[in-house]
Structures are given as structure tokens and as C-alpha cells.
Amino acid sequence: MSSSRRGIAVAAPSEVAAEAAEQVGHAGGNAVDAALAAALVAMVNEVGIVSLSSGGFVTVQPARDAAAYTVDGWMDVPGRGLSEEQRHAARTWDVSTEYGGGVDITIGPGSVATHGSVAAFGEAHARDGRLPWREVVAPAIAVARGGFRLGSASRYYLDHVRDDIFGWDDASRTALASDLLVVPDLAESLEQIAEDPRAMHEGDLADAISRDVLARGGLLGPADLAAYRPVVRPSLTSRLGAWTLATTPPPSVGGVVVTAILRLLDGWSPDAPDAAARLVDAQRRVLGHRLDVLDHSTDLQADSSAYLRTLGGLTESGSTAHVSAVDSDGLACAVTVSSGYGSGMIAAGTGIWLDNCLGEQELNARGLHGSPPGTRLLSNMAPTVVRHDDGSTLAIGSPGADRITTAITQVLARYVAGVGLQDAVGHPRVHVHRAGRADEVVRQETEPTMYFGGVGAALVRADGRLLAAADPRREGAVRIVPA
């Protein structure tokens, strides 16, 4: 590896995460190193939003003249080796919250799915990272060891669900009782991850997680963790004016929705008299197709491809956190990760809050046990990289459950139409919320609120200039590390 340093621009969920990206940038890391370091810190300090027990996607546009790819580290259904009767006996319960306008959530040990984001980070780092893996994890270890305060997104979420979701488990309740959180065993777990990105799938850490989940009536066993593999796929690509857009392919539905909405907005102008109406119409059409077809598909790859072909111009190739990074070599990396709403429990002896992705009712249309073990779950996430014909490269993405796709598309549509990047990110948004064909609500943003997402974008221009934009709806932060 070369010892020369390149410039880096990053948009991260918090100042602490952005500082991690800056640290690895000054150490000689590239955009992949910076994005992964920031995301790992978010897994420590964005409690309730994301944790090490998470799934995610990493989309990378290599600096060299190569096609973009996506590392799928999303959640699998656990329960290998268990009978159907045992699976249906998993310990779960439902809670109703006012979060997000009212959400019903399934939590408990039986809601924990098979995580994959850290393994996916290891895969992306092996392909295009520059620093040693241990140096990428080091900032997260430091934050876990030194303690941290909750950010605005965590505080907002926990204000709604602290007792209902995170209060039933003694370790979880105790950890959240302090203003400065130092979670026992978390730094030690990260030390194991720094030695091996598959530590959460094989070895002592994986054993501790599965042993506690099974002891409390869950499904996640050692066979589920050992069998898990991140999958590297060509990104789903399309043209958007002079830009080539690359995003998450199936089985993530998020990239399909982003691509479809942007195709319907081809030629859109924010100054046109029908600008707002076209935004709503594009969302209504695409989200309606998703509700009717894609969410229930048994072959999402085929059904998505058939749908996108009808729109033309394509090349086949809950709670969330997002990081975007680019560097002066033209490398771009977009990372989105989620732990669902959280199962409420910390795995004993690990300090790791566990996910509840089996219990995300809006993403599990077949029900808690409707898919066999090993099935990859549905996801809204759509970390995206976009390259202009002149070589300019943008990384973009957002948290926000079903608002992920509508937030990304509105920012991209405005930016491609000539609006400045920060202005495009900060502009008021509209979202068509659909719980059913007869249950549609068009929500128009009147003041910035985290309901409408938290877009982070980083851009390297053709001349090497760097720019990043964070969303005012959340405590996002940006850093520019000069070459």
C-alpha cells in the first residue's frame, strides 16, 4: 500500500463518528476506511438506532475504472436445526409506540435475526480498504472505552420506547441509566472484532451471543452465525441525466424503489409548476407497486427486473444510520446499517444491544416465521454512489425506514436539476405513506424533522475539490480532510 495521503470528504451521523473518519483520513486511510470507521462508531453511540448486532449494505464506486458493487450484509432468518414447532415457540411480544406517528413492534429474544453488517464491512475493507483493519476499528474501541453521550436521534427514539423496549432487560436498563454511557464488555467485544471481522460469527464472541439468545427463548444459534456470509453483488445501475447511479440490488427493495422513482422523475425541475405534484405521483406509483407486488414477492430479483424494464433506461448489473465518504482519488463509499427497533436486550457478557429485525412488522410481510432459516430479509436501505460523465463522484444515503427512498430521490432530483448539494439536502420534503391501497397519507414537511430522514452526501468534483453535506434534521456532521 502507498504511504501518500489522499483528501477525504465524509458525512456522518454525529460529530464523534465524523471525528473517527477524520482520524483514519489523517492516518492515510481512504473513503472506504473513513466510512467504515464512522459507521462502527455509530454502532457504539447511536443506541436504539443501530448496534454491532445489525445488518447493512456497503455500496462502493472504485476509484479505478471499474463497476460499482454492493456488499449485502443484511439480516438472515435464524433457526437452523430447529423444528417448526420450536421456531413458533420463540419468545416474543408486541409493543405499541407513538414513535414515527405510531408503530407496532415485535421485540424479545425471538425477534433477533442473524446479523451481518460487521462481516460485510470486513468484505468491503478487504476489497478496497487501505489501512489495517484494526486501525479502522480503533476509534470505536476508544469511544466504547471512554464512554459517550446519546445523540439527538437516540434521545428522540428512546424518549418514546425506553421503558417499553429497553426496560425489560436488566443490563439494558442499567446501561441507559447514566448520562455518560460506558457499557460493560463492549470495548472487549470490539477488540475481538478488531482481530477478525467475523468475530461475531465464529469464536468466543459469537458463542456468547447465541448462547444468551437461545437461553432466553430466541432462535439465533451458532449454526446461523457460522453459516452467514455477506454477498457481493453488482450494484443496480441506471442513468440520471449525465450521471450513472449505482445502488443496492435485490433482495434489498430500497435500491429498486430509488431507481424507479428517479426514472419517473427524469427531466424533473424544481421550478416547474407541477414539481410537487410529480414528486407525489412518482412516490404513489412506485410505492403502490411495492405494496402490491414487491413486498410479497417470492422472486424479488425477477419481479424487480420486470418492473424496472417497464420504466426504461436501466442496466441490470426503522431505525438506521448512514455514512457517505469520497476521496480525491475518486473512490466513493456509502454505508447504511440498521438494528431495526431493537429487541431490548444486551447479550450477556458482550455489551452488544441485539436487533429485532424479525419483529419489524412493516418489513416482514410473511410474518415472524413466514420464511425458512437462511432467508435474507427485506430492506428499505439504499446506499448509493453516483458518477458524472466528467468524473465527479457522489456518495449518498439516508436513515428513516420507509422514508429512506423518498428522501434520497428528492435530494438527488434537486441536485441533478442544479440545486446546490447542501440546499438539496436541507429542502423540505414530501412523503407518501402507504399502509395499504386504501390507507394513504401524503405528509408534507413544514419544518425539519427526523421523520423525513437524515441524508448524508459527500462529493468529489472532477477537479478534485471535496464537499460534504449533512442533514439538519439530525445531528449529522461533515469533515473534509485535505490531501
VOGUZA-426050 format. One record per residue (C-alpha): residue number from 1; residue in one letter; x, y, z. Coordinates in pm, 1 decimal. Layout:
<rs>
> NUM, A, X, Y, Z
...
</rs>
This chain:
<rs>
> 1, M, 0.0, 0.0, 0.0
> 2, S, 115.8, 354.2, -77.6
> 3, S, 201.0, 582.5, 214.2
> 4, S, 70.5, 901.0, 43.1
> 5, R, -243.5, 1060.4, 184.1
> 6, R, -548.8, 1147.4, -20.3
> 7, G, -816.8, 1404.9, 62.0
> 8, I, -1141.8, 1275.2, 210.4
> 9, A, -1493.1, 1419.0, 249.0
> 10, V, -1739.4, 1247.0, 480.9
> 11, A, -2094.1, 1298.8, 606.1
> 12, A, -2160.6, 1105.1, 928.4
> 13, P, -2443.0, 1069.6, 1183.0
> 14, S, -2261.8, 1259.1, 1462.3
> 15, E, -1956.3, 1466.7, 1545.1
> 16, V, -1796.5, 1166.4, 1716.2
> 17, A, -1846.5, 947.4, 1407.1
> 18, A, -1715.0, 1222.8, 1179.7
> 19, E, -1407.6, 1256.4, 1404.2
> 20, A, -1341.3, 884.1, 1356.3
> 21, A, -1347.0, 928.6, 979.7
> 22, E, -1116.4, 1228.2, 1011.1
> 23, Q, -877.3, 1028.0, 1229.1
> 24, V, -840.0, 747.3, 976.6
> 25, G, -808.5, 1003.1, 698.3
> 26, H, -513.6, 1169.5, 869.7
> 27, A, -362.3, 822.3, 920.2
> 28, G, -363.9, 767.3, 543.1
> 29, G, -695.4, 588.0, 504.0
> 30, N, -924.6, 624.0, 204.5
> 31, A, -1300.6, 673.9, 162.7
> 32, V, -1381.6, 310.3, 246.6
> 33, D, -1174.9, 321.5, 566.4
> 34, A, -1333.8, 651.9, 668.2
> 35, A, -1691.4, 538.2, 604.1
> 36, L, -1646.2, 209.3, 789.9
> 37, A, -1474.9, 374.8, 1088.4
> 38, A, -1757.5, 627.2, 1121.2
> 39, A, -2023.0, 356.5, 1089.9
> 40, L, -1855.2, 144.0, 1358.7
> 41, V, -1860.9, 440.8, 1597.0
> 42, A, -2230.6, 487.0, 1519.9
> 43, M, -2281.7, 123.1, 1621.3
> 44, V, -2142.5, 218.8, 1962.3
> 45, N, -2303.6, 554.6, 2035.9
> 46, E, -2628.5, 556.7, 1836.3
> 47, V, -2810.6, 344.2, 2095.4
> 48, G, -3155.2, 235.3, 1979.4
> 49, I, -3071.7, 338.7, 1624.6
> 50, V, -2802.9, 83.2, 1539.7
> 51, S, -2557.6, -150.9, 1712.4
> 52, L, -2297.4, -413.1, 1627.9
> 53, S, -2590.1, -657.1, 1604.7
> 54, S, -2708.4, -505.6, 1280.0
> 55, G, -2745.0, -561.2, 911.9
> 56, G, -2641.3, -327.5, 637.7
> 57, F, -2524.0, -255.4, 287.1
> 58, V, -2199.9, -104.4, 159.7
> 59, T, -2201.8, 37.5, -193.1
> 60, V, -1862.5, 121.0, -339.1
> 61, Q, -1761.4, 302.7, -655.6
> 62, P, -1395.0, 206.4, -704.5
> 63, A, -1152.9, 485.5, -787.3
> 64, R, -1024.3, 291.0, -1082.4
> 65, D, -1235.9, 247.0, -1395.6
> 66, A, -1442.1, -39.6, -1253.8
> 67, A, -1809.0, -110.7, -1195.8
> 68, A, -1971.6, -23.7, -865.0
> 69, Y, -2058.8, -309.0, -631.7
> 70, T, -2271.6, -358.1, -321.6
> 71, V, -2181.9, -576.3, -24.6
> 72, D, -2506.7, -717.0, 114.1
> 73, G, -2467.8, -766.5, 487.6
> 74, W, -2837.6, -763.1, 562.3
> 75, M, -3017.6, -989.6, 809.3
> 76, D, -3093.9, -1359.9, 764.0
> 77, V, -3378.4, -1554.0, 925.3
> 78, P, -3229.8, -1766.4, 1210.4
> 79, G, -3344.2, -2105.8, 1340.4
> 80, R, -3126.6, -2359.5, 1160.9
> 81, G, -3175.6, -2706.5, 1310.4
> 82, L, -3496.6, -2613.8, 1490.9
> 83, S, -3835.0, -2767.8, 1416.7
> 84, E, -4124.6, -2553.0, 1300.6
> 85, E, -4283.2, -2603.4, 1641.7
> 86, Q, -3968.6, -2478.0, 1816.1
> 87, R, -3949.4, -2177.3, 1589.6
> 88, H, -4309.5, -2081.3, 1658.8
> 89, A, -4245.0, -2112.8, 2032.7
> 90, A, -3981.0, -1836.2, 2023.8
> 91, R, -4028.5, -1581.9, 2299.5
> 92, T, -4157.6, -1251.3, 2162.9
> 93, W, -4418.3, -991.0, 2248.8
> 94, D, -4561.2, -683.4, 2079.7
> 95, V, -4545.6, -323.3, 2193.9
> 96, S, -4730.0, -22.3, 2054.4
> 97, T, -4539.3, 304.9, 2046.7
> 98, E, -4603.9, 661.7, 1936.0
> 99, Y, -4269.1, 668.6, 1755.0
> 100, G, -4297.3, 765.9, 1389.4
> 101, G, -4663.6, 851.0, 1424.1
> 102, G, -4746.1, 514.2, 1578.7
> 103, V, -4564.8, 185.3, 1523.7
> 104, D, -4637.4, -168.4, 1644.8
> 105, I, -4313.6, -356.0, 1713.3
> 106, T, -4233.6, -718.5, 1798.2
> 107, I, -3946.5, -747.1, 2047.8
> 108, G, -3782.5, -1001.7, 2278.3
> 109, P, -3523.7, -1276.8, 2223.0
> 110, G, -3728.1, -1439.2, 1947.6
> 111, S, -3714.4, -1120.1, 1737.4
> 112, V, -3334.3, -1131.3, 1699.1
> 113, A, -3224.9, -1201.6, 1341.7
> 114, T, -2884.2, -1311.0, 1211.8
> 115, H, -2665.9, -1000.3, 1193.7
> 116, G, -2426.2, -929.6, 908.0
> 117, S, -2306.6, -570.0, 888.3
> 118, V, -1964.8, -614.2, 1053.3
> 119, A, -1887.8, -912.7, 829.6
> 120, A, -1989.9, -700.4, 530.5
> 121, F, -1757.2, -423.9, 649.3
> 122, G, -1475.2, -676.6, 656.9
> 123, E, -1551.6, -778.4, 298.4
> 124, A, -1559.9, -419.3, 170.9
> 125, H, -1239.2, -339.1, 358.3
> 126, A, -1061.2, -642.5, 215.0
> 127, R, -1155.1, -530.0, -135.1
> 128, D, -1091.8, -156.4, -123.1
> 129, G, -972.2, -50.9, 222.8
> 130, R, -622.5, 85.3, 271.2
> 131, L, -543.6, 97.8, 642.7
> 132, P, -508.1, -218.2, 851.6
> 133, W, -849.1, -335.1, 975.7
> 134, R, -750.2, -282.3, 1340.7
> 135, E, -692.2, 89.9, 1273.7
> 136, V, -1040.4, 117.4, 1121.8
> 137, V, -1197.5, -30.7, 1436.7
> 138, A, -975.7, 162.5, 1679.9
> 139, P, -1191.7, 478.9, 1705.9
> 140, A, -1496.8, 271.4, 1802.1
> 141, I, -1294.6, 94.0, 2072.1
> 142, A, -1186.5, 430.6, 2211.1
> 143, V, -1543.9, 561.1, 2223.6
> 144, A, -1670.6, 244.4, 2393.0
> 145, R, -1390.2, 251.4, 2649.0
> 146, G, -1408.6, 624.4, 2725.7
> 147, G, -1786.2, 649.4, 2735.7
> 148, F, -2030.5, 853.1, 2530.2
> 149, R, -2345.2, 1059.9, 2549.4
> 150, L, -2653.1, 989.5, 2341.6
> 151, G, -2708.5, 1194.6, 2028.7
> 152, S, -3034.2, 1362.6, 1931.9
> 153, A, -3164.5, 1071.0, 1723.1
> 154, S, -3107.1, 824.8, 2008.5
> 155, R, -3261.0, 1057.0, 2263.7
> 156, Y, -3565.8, 1117.8, 2044.4
> 157, Y, -3621.5, 747.7, 1984.4
> 158, L, -3558.8, 642.6, 2344.9
> 159, D, -3797.3, 910.3, 2470.9
> 160, H, -4069.9, 705.5, 2300.2
> 161, V, -3954.7, 349.2, 2374.2
> 162, R, -3704.9, 348.2, 2664.2
> 163, D, -3928.2, 159.7, 2906.2
> 164, D, -4133.9, -48.0, 2662.4
> 165, I, -3843.4, -182.9, 2454.9
> 166, F, -3524.1, -124.8, 2653.2
> 167, G, -3656.4, -151.3, 3007.0
> 168, W, -3733.6, -524.2, 3034.2
> 169, D, -3368.1, -635.5, 3024.9
> 170, D, -3164.7, -560.3, 3339.6
> 171, A, -2836.5, -493.4, 3158.3
> 172, S, -3006.0, -267.5, 2904.4
> 173, R, -3197.1, -70.0, 3164.3
> 174, T, -2884.5, -24.5, 3378.6
> 175, A, -2667.0, 85.2, 3085.9
> 176, L, -2915.4, 358.0, 2992.0
> 177, A, -2943.5, 492.5, 3346.5
> 178, S, -2633.8, 715.2, 3315.8
> 179, D, -2575.7, 1033.9, 3118.0
> 180, L, -2228.9, 909.2, 3022.2
> 181, L, -2263.9, 555.2, 2892.9
> 182, V, -1978.4, 310.0, 2949.3
> 183, V, -2132.3, -23.0, 2853.1
> 184, P, -1959.6, -317.0, 3028.3
> 185, D, -1780.3, -560.8, 2793.2
> 186, L, -1845.7, -356.3, 2477.3
> 187, A, -1485.2, -241.2, 2429.3
> 188, E, -1365.0, -600.0, 2479.3
> 189, S, -1610.5, -721.3, 2213.2
> 190, L, -1475.8, -460.0, 1973.8
> 191, E, -1122.8, -577.5, 2048.4
> 192, Q, -1224.6, -922.3, 1923.9
> 193, I, -1378.1, -766.8, 1612.2
> 194, A, -1055.6, -573.7, 1552.4
> 195, E, -874.9, -907.5, 1537.2
> 196, D, -1126.8, -1059.2, 1294.8
> 197, P, -1433.7, -903.3, 1127.2
> 198, R, -1603.6, -1244.1, 1151.4
> 199, A, -1573.2, -1249.8, 1531.7
> 200, M, -1949.6, -1207.2, 1562.5
> 201, H, -1998.9, -1526.6, 1361.1
> 202, E, -1727.5, -1761.6, 1485.9
> 203, G, -1538.6, -1784.8, 1816.1
> 204, D, -1597.6, -1670.6, 2171.6
> 205, L, -1798.7, -1357.5, 2093.1
> 206, A, -2034.6, -1540.5, 1856.9
> 207, D, -2079.0, -1818.8, 2112.3
> 208, A, -2168.5, -1570.2, 2386.2
> 209, I, -2432.6, -1402.5, 2168.3
> 210, S, -2603.2, -1720.3, 2050.4
> 211, R, -2585.5, -1886.3, 2391.5
> 212, D, -2770.2, -1598.6, 2560.5
> 213, V, -3031.5, -1564.1, 2286.4
> 214, L, -3112.3, -1936.5, 2295.3
> 215, A, -3116.9, -1944.5, 2677.2
> 216, R, -3380.3, -1671.1, 2678.3
> 217, G, -3604.1, -1836.6, 2422.1
> 218, G, -3473.7, -1696.1, 2095.2
> 219, L, -3383.0, -1859.0, 1764.3
> 220, L, -3031.8, -1732.9, 1685.3
> 221, G, -2795.8, -2029.4, 1723.9
> 222, P, -2427.9, -2093.2, 1646.7
> 223, A, -2518.2, -2264.0, 1318.4
> 224, D, -2695.5, -1948.4, 1199.1
> 225, L, -2396.3, -1730.3, 1277.9
> 226, A, -2137.1, -1967.5, 1130.5
> 227, A, -2333.0, -2012.9, 806.8
> 228, Y, -2380.2, -1640.6, 746.2
> 229, R, -2189.5, -1483.9, 456.7
> 230, P, -2208.6, -1131.9, 315.8
> 231, V, -2287.3, -1135.2, -55.1
> 232, V, -2110.5, -913.2, -307.6
> 233, R, -2332.3, -815.2, -599.4
> 234, P, -2302.6, -576.2, -894.2
> 235, S, -2491.0, -261.5, -795.7
> 236, L, -2821.1, -185.6, -965.2
> 237, T, -2729.0, 85.1, -1215.8
> 238, S, -2920.9, 339.6, -1422.0
> 239, R, -2868.4, 671.0, -1597.2
> 240, L, -2987.3, 1000.1, -1448.7
> 241, G, -2903.3, 1277.4, -1691.3
> 242, A, -2523.6, 1286.1, -1718.0
> 243, W, -2489.0, 1070.4, -1403.5
> 244, T, -2463.4, 693.3, -1364.0
> 245, L, -2640.5, 588.2, -1047.0
> 246, A, -2546.0, 267.7, -863.3
> 247, T, -2747.0, 143.5, -567.2
> 248, T, -2849.3, -169.3, -377.7
> 249, P, -2981.3, -455.0, -593.9
> 250, P, -3240.2, -714.2, -482.6
> 251, P, -3304.8, -865.4, -234.9
> 252, S, -3297.0, -510.7, -96.1
> 253, V, -3609.8, -339.5, -222.3
> 254, G, -3474.1, 6.0, -134.3
> 255, G, -3249.0, 41.0, -438.9
> 256, V, -3526.3, -75.4, -669.8
> 257, V, -3760.3, 191.3, -531.2
> 258, V, -3495.7, 465.3, -556.6
> 259, T, -3420.0, 369.6, -917.1
> 260, A, -3787.1, 352.0, -1016.8
> 261, I, -3880.4, 687.2, -860.9
> 262, L, -3586.7, 861.8, -1025.9
> 263, R, -3678.7, 714.1, -1363.8
> 264, L, -4028.0, 862.7, -1326.3
> 265, L, -3869.9, 1197.6, -1233.5
> 266, D, -3645.1, 1206.3, -1542.0
> 267, G, -3631.1, 1569.1, -1658.4
> 268, W, -3793.6, 1696.6, -1337.6
> 269, S, -3733.5, 2060.3, -1245.7
> 270, P, -3790.8, 2211.7, -901.3
> 271, D, -3910.1, 2529.4, -1072.0
> 272, A, -4182.5, 2365.4, -1281.0
> 273, P, -4544.9, 2441.0, -1185.3
> 274, D, -4614.8, 2070.2, -1137.4
> 275, A, -4291.1, 1993.8, -946.4
> 276, A, -4458.9, 1896.3, -618.2
> 277, A, -4732.9, 1701.4, -793.2
> 278, R, -4477.1, 1496.8, -988.4
> 279, L, -4290.3, 1409.5, -668.2
> 280, V, -4609.6, 1282.5, -508.3
> 281, D, -4721.2, 1096.9, -822.4
> 282, A, -4385.8, 918.5, -863.0
> 283, Q, -4389.2, 807.3, -499.9
> 284, R, -4753.1, 698.8, -520.0
> 285, R, -4694.0, 485.6, -828.9
> 286, V, -4374.0, 317.8, -713.8
> 287, L, -4471.2, 264.7, -351.0
> 288, G, -4806.1, 129.3, -463.8
> 289, H, -4631.6, -128.3, -683.7
> 290, R, -4404.5, -217.5, -395.9
> 291, L, -4700.1, -266.5, -161.5
> 292, D, -4893.8, -478.2, -409.8
> 293, V, -4612.1, -682.7, -563.5
> 294, L, -4257.5, -645.3, -432.2
> 295, D, -4326.4, -680.6, -59.9
> 296, H, -4494.2, -1018.3, -124.3
> 297, S, -4264.7, -1144.1, -399.8
> 298, T, -4117.2, -1491.8, -382.2
> 299, D, -3861.1, -1393.8, -650.9
> 300, L, -3773.5, -1031.3, -587.9
> 301, Q, -3490.0, -1037.5, -843.0
> 302, A, -3721.6, -1138.4, -1128.3
> 303, D, -4014.7, -919.4, -1023.3
> 304, S, -3790.8, -615.4, -972.3
> 305, S, -3620.0, -662.8, -1307.5
> 306, A, -3952.0, -695.4, -1487.6
> 307, Y, -4086.2, -381.5, -1320.8
> 308, L, -3776.0, -171.4, -1387.3
> 309, R, -3769.0, -275.4, -1752.5
> 310, T, -4112.5, -117.4, -1795.1
> 311, L, -3960.4, 215.1, -1688.5
> 312, G, -3669.2, 200.6, -1935.7
> 313, G, -3312.3, 326.5, -1925.2
> 314, L, -3175.2, 64.3, -1689.0
> 315, T, -2870.9, -158.0, -1682.0
> 316, E, -2908.5, -477.1, -1479.1
> 317, S, -2594.9, -538.2, -1308.3
> 318, G, -3674.8, 189.6, 1114.3
> 319, S, -3401.4, 285.0, 1263.8
> 320, T, -3092.0, 325.1, 1056.9
> 321, A, -2764.7, 513.4, 1037.9
> 322, H, -2582.5, 623.1, 723.5
> 323, V, -2230.0, 737.3, 632.4
> 324, S, -2114.1, 874.2, 296.8
> 325, A, -1747.1, 924.8, 204.1
> 326, V, -1544.5, 1008.3, -104.6
> 327, D, -1176.2, 1074.5, -158.5
> 328, S, -964.6, 1270.8, -402.6
> 329, D, -882.0, 954.2, -596.8
> 330, G, -1249.4, 924.5, -693.5
> 331, L, -1329.3, 635.2, -458.4
> 332, A, -1680.5, 659.7, -308.2
> 333, C, -1838.8, 456.3, -29.3
> 334, A, -2196.6, 471.9, 102.4
> 335, V, -2288.0, 267.6, 412.6
> 336, T, -2632.1, 217.7, 568.6
> 337, V, -2684.9, -2.1, 874.3
> 338, S, -2979.2, -88.8, 1098.7
> 339, S, -3072.3, -291.6, 1406.0
> 340, G, -3442.1, -246.6, 1348.0
> 341, Y, -3613.5, -102.3, 1653.3
> 342, G, -3403.9, -314.6, 1891.0
> 343, S, -3504.4, -632.7, 2072.9
> 344, G, -3440.6, -458.8, 2404.9
> 345, M, -3169.6, -697.6, 2525.8
> 346, I, -2793.1, -685.8, 2563.9
> 347, A, -2627.5, -1022.9, 2501.6
> 348, A, -2475.6, -1124.7, 2835.1
> 349, G, -2102.0, -1063.5, 2860.6
> 350, T, -2078.7, -871.7, 2530.9
> 351, G, -2217.3, -521.2, 2582.6
> 352, I, -2396.3, -555.1, 2248.5
> 353, W, -2760.2, -449.7, 2211.9
> 354, L, -2931.9, -705.4, 1989.2
> 355, D, -3153.0, -632.6, 1690.7
> 356, N, -3522.9, -712.3, 1644.5
> 357, C, -3527.7, -737.0, 1264.5
> 358, L, -3758.6, -1040.2, 1267.5
> 359, G, -4000.5, -812.8, 1450.9
> 360, E, -4007.5, -523.1, 1204.8
> 361, Q, -4365.6, -586.3, 1102.5
> 362, E, -4363.3, -347.3, 807.4
> 363, L, -4065.5, -531.6, 651.9
> 364, N, -4177.4, -886.2, 727.1
> 365, A, -4494.6, -920.7, 525.7
> 366, R, -4496.0, -1301.6, 560.3
> 367, G, -4494.7, -1278.9, 939.7
> 368, L, -4241.1, -1358.3, 1209.5
> 369, H, -4187.4, -1718.5, 1097.4
> 370, G, -4304.9, -1695.2, 737.8
> 371, S, -3966.7, -1762.4, 575.7
> 372, P, -3728.7, -2055.4, 630.3
> 373, P, -3394.3, -2016.2, 813.0
> 374, G, -3124.8, -1863.3, 595.5
> 375, T, -3367.5, -1640.1, 402.8
> 376, R, -3245.6, -1284.4, 365.8
> 377, L, -3498.9, -1033.4, 492.3
> 378, L, -3643.7, -736.1, 306.0
> 379, S, -3479.4, -394.6, 346.7
> 380, N, -3555.5, -30.5, 262.9
> 381, M, -3189.2, 65.1, 266.7
> 382, A, -3031.9, 213.3, -45.0
> 383, P, -2675.6, 343.0, -1.8
> 384, T, -2597.2, 489.6, -341.7
> 385, V, -2298.4, 613.7, -540.2
> 386, V, -2333.8, 833.4, -846.7
> 387, R, -2064.8, 917.9, -1103.3
> 388, H, -2088.8, 1202.3, -1355.6
> 389, D, -1959.3, 1169.6, -1708.8
> 390, D, -1689.4, 1424.2, -1617.6
> 391, G, -1562.8, 1202.0, -1331.0
> 392, S, -1730.8, 1380.1, -1039.1
> 393, T, -1847.0, 1121.8, -784.5
> 394, L, -2115.1, 1142.6, -514.3
> 395, A, -2193.6, 908.3, -223.9
> 396, I, -2538.9, 947.1, -70.3
> 397, G, -2785.7, 768.1, 155.1
> 398, S, -3021.9, 814.0, 445.4
> 399, P, -3175.3, 652.8, 752.9
> 400, G, -3551.1, 672.0, 802.1
> 401, A, -3738.0, 342.3, 745.1
> 402, D, -3978.8, 384.7, 451.3
> 403, R, -3866.6, 748.5, 415.3
> 404, I, -3516.4, 637.0, 310.0
> 405, T, -3605.4, 603.8, -55.4
> 406, T, -3817.2, 918.5, -80.4
> 407, A, -3551.1, 1127.8, 96.4
> 408, I, -3269.6, 1007.5, -131.0
> 409, T, -3468.5, 1056.1, -450.4
> 410, Q, -3578.3, 1409.3, -364.4
> 411, V, -3223.4, 1518.7, -281.9
> 412, L, -3080.7, 1358.3, -596.2
> 413, A, -3353.9, 1500.5, -819.4
> 414, R, -3287.0, 1850.9, -690.4
> 415, Y, -2909.4, 1817.0, -711.7
> 416, V, -2916.3, 1684.4, -1068.2
> 417, A, -3150.1, 1973.9, -1157.7
> 418, G, -2882.2, 2221.4, -1045.7
> 419, V, -2960.7, 2288.8, -680.1
> 420, G, -2654.2, 2310.4, -451.9
> 421, L, -2580.0, 1995.6, -251.5
> 422, Q, -2647.6, 2137.0, 96.7
> 423, D, -2960.5, 2317.4, -25.3
> 424, A, -3084.2, 1995.0, -186.9
> 425, V, -3030.9, 1806.8, 138.4
> 426, G, -3199.9, 2071.5, 351.9
> 427, H, -3501.6, 2141.8, 130.1
> 428, P, -3846.3, 2047.3, 272.4
> 429, R, -3965.0, 1702.6, 164.0
> 430, V, -4286.7, 1522.3, 90.4
> 431, H, -4356.1, 1157.6, 168.3
> 432, V, -4640.6, 932.3, 56.7
> 433, H, -4701.9, 692.0, 344.6
> 434, R, -4885.8, 376.6, 245.6
> 435, A, -5004.8, 109.2, 483.7
> 436, G, -5245.6, -21.0, 221.9
> 437, R, -5414.9, 82.5, -100.9
> 438, A, -5694.1, 249.0, 94.9
> 439, D, -5461.9, 390.5, 361.8
> 440, E, -5252.0, 665.0, 202.9
> 441, V, -5129.9, 980.9, 373.4
> 442, V, -4930.6, 1249.2, 190.4
> 443, R, -4708.5, 1410.8, 452.0
> 444, Q, -4559.7, 1748.9, 363.7
> 445, E, -4270.3, 1872.4, 575.7
> 446, T, -4331.6, 2218.1, 720.2
> 447, E, -4023.4, 2227.5, 944.9
> 448, P, -3719.1, 1999.1, 961.5
> 449, T, -3791.4, 1676.7, 1149.9
> 450, M, -3607.6, 1345.2, 1162.1
> 451, Y, -3922.2, 1168.2, 1041.0
> 452, F, -3822.5, 1272.4, 687.9
> 453, G, -3481.8, 1103.4, 702.4
> 454, G, -3128.0, 1219.8, 757.3
> 455, V, -2946.6, 1235.4, 424.1
> 456, G, -2568.2, 1242.7, 422.6
> 457, A, -2384.1, 1317.9, 99.1
> 458, A, -2017.8, 1353.1, 3.8
> 459, L, -1889.1, 1473.9, -332.6
> 460, V, -1555.1, 1484.6, -510.0
> 461, R, -1562.7, 1702.5, -818.7
> 462, A, -1377.3, 1626.0, -1139.3
> 463, D, -1105.0, 1874.0, -1039.0
> 464, G, -1054.0, 1701.4, -701.3
> 465, R, -1243.0, 1952.6, -487.3
> 466, L, -1424.4, 1793.3, -192.8
> 467, L, -1765.9, 1874.5, -47.0
> 468, A, -1996.0, 1713.7, 209.6
> 469, A, -2348.8, 1787.8, 328.4
> 470, A, -2524.1, 1673.7, 646.6
> 471, D, -2894.9, 1681.2, 712.3
> 472, P, -3023.9, 1949.9, 952.7
> 473, R, -3297.5, 1703.1, 1055.4
> 474, R, -3043.5, 1507.4, 1261.9
> 475, E, -2715.7, 1587.4, 1435.3
> 476, G, -2518.2, 1497.2, 1126.6
> 477, A, -2161.3, 1619.0, 1086.5
> 478, V, -1916.9, 1660.0, 799.5
> 479, R, -1541.1, 1655.6, 772.5
> 480, I, -1303.8, 1749.3, 491.8
> 481, V, -951.4, 1605.9, 526.6
> 482, P, -721.9, 1777.1, 278.2
> 483, A, -466.9, 1576.7, 82.4
</rs>
